[in-house]
């Protein structure tokens, strides 16, 4: 039942010990890629604007181990949000109506034992629930228990969940290169099952969003043009429909950073991001409207900061948690930036919601 793709478990364990941000970089390159200095040069100040989205990493367990994964998720991971933290999360949603969206991610968030009850509770509170769904988990099932996940399309539809799914290309070879053997074929079957319950269909109200990541060390092409290509190719070849496409830049952290460094491409990739710095995209970065929560209940400015340990801290420098959640206080925080933020501000920009400009 396990679909350990792109990297095997041995490599996955090695990657758990490596942090792309902590690897050495020449002092001149580090200065060149210093994001705070780049903002200062462009006269930009980026304070928080709102806390309208709560993005929660429920678990690092996944049925896949994709080459580009900034979370280093795999079937070897066991970290997950505790039951107490899930209960606190629901309390936070109840107490903060300004949080309009709950964005559930992982790993494969569906593998968390309280995933479905959390979705039901959040939907009952009137929140828009989004799930970062890798598609193949529908067919692979649970990598630890072998429990079937084939019911997920119907569950998503019943609770009006927005499904956001990675599909790196509409061609089999490119997708399998990034995500593993047979992933494309399984993804197409999973998309057909989502379409069958109404996802992506006109007038259904069931939102299906696809996500494109470049195969290698390049920037995404223009989002609108690529979306048109995806629509044409997926419809003509497979009869698949969807609502929209997000293009997301591969972030130079963790697993992708390791591959860049192994190939000697890390600094050139960072320079490519720097050369494409877009002040308009910088103004729209997602961390200005979002708080990210990790599997231990700690708070972060975004999912990428979460993965490299740049936590939101209080006035005494202590990492804040769900137990400290206070929206007005969070709006007074200073967002923590790093060189990886160049990935969100290059070209048309990049976020968990796709291009920014």
PyMOL commands that set and color helices and strands:
alter all, ss='L'
color gray80, all
select helices_A, chain A and resi 9-16+27-32+35-41+83-95+109-111+115-124+137-140+152-158+172-179+183-196+223-238+254-262+266-275+279-283+286-288+303-308+322-324+327-331+339-345
alter helices_A, ss='H'
color red, helices_A
select strands_A, chain A and resi 53-57+101-105+128-132+162-166+208-213+244-248+290-293+299-300
alter strands_A, ss='S'
color yellow, strands_A
deselect
rebuild
show_as cartoon
